[in-house]
Amino acid sequence: MSNVLSLRIPKSLHEEVKELAHDEGVSLNQFVMLALAEKVATLRTIDYLEQRAARGSRERLLEILAKAPNVEPEPYDRLDAPGGAPLGAGASGQGL
């Protein structure tokens, strides 16, 4: 099923999008469709995370954390180990 959406956009934006689509090797239509899909997914994700956060409980989190054993991490998992990830980095070693 295909729907048509007509947009009025500034010429400068149109040229920019056309150039980006060309650089990506896709049609202008496909580029705009993917950009819209990404924006919708982002907004839906934000809504989902806000809903989950609203259900969260700091007290419940602390209860769960209190059950975790108080042990030193394995040598390969230490942040100060040679080659270890810097503080605040994810598994990839990149910042969060």
C-alpha positions, 0 to 999 in steps of 0.5 A: 500500500502506498500513500502520497505525502506532498511537502513544501520545503525550502529549496536549500533543504531540498538540495541538501536532502537530494545530495545526501540521498545521492551520497547514500546511493538511494532515491530521494523518496527512500531517503525521506522515508527512512528519515521519517521512520528513524524519527518516529522510532526515536520518539516512540523509544523516548515515550517507552523509556519515559513510561518505564521510568515512571514505573521505576522505584528507587527503593526497589532498585536499592533492594535488588542491588543489596542482594548482589554479592560484595565481591571484587570483579574478575581481573579482566573486568577491572576498570584499572586493568591494562586494556580495561575500559575507562570509567563511564565506557560501555562494553565497546570501550566508547563513552556512554 
